[in-house]
Amino acid sequence: MANEFKLNIFKRDDLTKQGVKKVRRENNIPGVFYSYDSKESIAFYVSQHMIIEAKKSGARIFNILVGDKKQTVIFKSVQYHPVTDDILHIDLYGVNMKETVSIKVQLILIGNPVGVANDGGLLVQSLNEVEIECLPSDIPENFEVDITELGLGDSYRASDLKLEDKYKLATDENQTIASITQAMKEEETQPDLEQGATEGMEPDDSTDTENNADSPSTESKEDE
């Protein structure tokens, strides 16, 4: 059973760009709430402190008050700043506890692949999360992926996930989660001594041309 956490959110009336900036300046996060049983959406804001506490709780299901009505919601989408990783915007989705929802779940790689430990390969993680369908009460915090047995040239695909029957994979099963590739080696370039010697024996009048040759030239995110 997924943990639940009460979120205190407040309706947001100023939907302009300036209004959004004001919300963030006051250490709040703007968001939008919408529900499975309504076509309407409600703009809100929530304090950063509240989100920090929600994260610490490990909950995947949240309770909010919309007017005087209690709603059970999940985080449907979270927008992060590309540099600071701060949360910029949140979408909350009202769910029916008896109906399945589609949600993305984080993947945690565990184990030291034999292809890395024994053959000097390079681990490449192509997916950090997968999308599943399940009941809200069954939403997991994450999925652990054991990659210990991956050898050089091996891949772990979404289809290799061992999911319980209560979970249905929505991500393309052919998507690669992790792979072990050959580590790239830098090629050392050696100067061509014979060519250099030959060039050095060119007639004197070529010297001015070389000295006057042009030197190589060097060529030298905001939210909503």
Residue pairs with C-beta under 8 A, 6 or more apart in sequence:
1 137
2 59
2 60
2 61
2 136
2 137
2 138
2 139
2 140
3 57
3 58
3 59
3 60
3 61
4 59
4 61
4 62
4 63
4 72
5 53
5 54
5 57
5 59
5 61
5 62
5 63
6 62
6 63
6 64
7 46
7 50
7 54
7 62
7 63
7 64
7 73
7 92
8 46
8 47
8 50
8 64
9 31
9 33
9 44
9 45
9 46
9 64
9 65
9 92
10 44
10 45
10 46
11 42
11 43
11 44
12 19
12 23
12 30
12 43
12 44
12 45
13 19
13 43
14 22
15 43
17 224
20 30
20 224
23 29
23 30
23 45
24 30
24 88
27 47
27 48
27 49
28 45
28 46
28 47
28 48
29 45
29 46
29 47
29 48
29 51
29 87
29 88
29 89
29 90
30 43
30 44
30 45
30 88
30 89
30 90
31 43
31 44
31 45
31 46
31 89
31 90
31 91
31 92
32 41
32 42
32 43
32 44
32 89
32 90
32 91
32 92
33 41
33 42
33 44
33 64
33 66
33 71
33 73
33 91
33 92
33 93
33 94
34 40
34 41
34 42
34 91
34 92
34 93
34 94
35 71
35 73
35 93
35 94
35 95
36 93
36 94
36 95
36 96
36 99
37 94
37 96
38 94
42 66
44 92
46 90
48 87
51 87
51 90
54 62
58 141
60 74
60 75
60 103
60 136
60 139
60 140
60 141
61 72
61 73
61 74
61 95
61 136
61 137
61 139
62 72
62 73
62 74
62 75
62 92
63 70
63 71
63 72
63 73
64 70
64 71
64 73
64 92
65 71
66 94
71 94
72 94
72 95
72 97
72 136
73 92
73 93
73 94
73 95
74 92
74 93
74 95
74 101
74 103
74 136
74 139
75 90
75 91
75 92
75 93
76 91
76 92
76 93
76 103
77 89
77 90
77 91
78 87
78 89
78 90
78 91
79 87
79 88
79 89
79 90
79 223
80 86
80 87
80 88
81 87
81 88
81 221
81 223
82 221
83 221
88 223
88 224
89 223
89 224
93 101
95 101
95 136
96 136
97 135
97 136
97 137
98 135
99 135
100 133
100 134
100 135
100 168
101 133
101 134
101 135
101 136
101 139
102 131
102 132
102 133
102 170
103 131
103 132
103 133
103 134
103 139
104 129
104 130
104 131
104 132
105 129
105 130
105 131
105 132
105 139
105 140
105 141
105 142
105 143
106 128
106 129
106 141
106 142
106 143
107 125
107 127
107 128
107 129
107 130
107 142
107 143
107 145
107 177
108 142
108 143
108 144
108 145
109 123
109 125
109 145
109 147
109 178
110 144
110 145
110 146
110 147
110 148
111 146
111 147
111 148
111 149
112 148
113 121
113 123
113 147
113 148
113 149
113 150
113 151
113 154
113 180
114 148
114 149
114 150
114 151
115 121
115 150
115 151
115 152
115 153
115 154
115 180
116 122
116 123
116 180
119 151
119 152
119 180
120 183
121 151
121 152
121 180
121 181
121 182
121 183
122 180
122 181
122 182
122 183
122 184
123 147
123 150
123 178
123 179
123 180
124 178
124 179
124 180
124 181
125 177
125 178
126 175
126 176
126 177
126 178
126 179
127 158
127 171
127 175
127 176
127 177
127 178
130 143
130 158
130 161
130 169
130 170
130 171
130 175
130 177
131 169
131 170
131 171
132 163
132 167
132 168
132 169
132 170
132 171
133 167
133 168
133 170
134 166
134 167
134 168
135 166
138 166
138 167
140 167
143 161
143 163
145 156
145 161
145 177
145 178
147 156
147 178
150 156
150 178
150 179
150 180
151 180
152 180
152 181
152 182
153 180
153 181
153 182
154 179
154 180
155 176
155 178
155 179
155 180
156 176
156 177
156 178
156 179
157 173
157 174
157 175
157 176
157 177
158 169
158 171
158 172
158 173
158 174
158 175
158 176
158 177
159 169
159 173
159 174
160 177
161 169
161 177
163 169
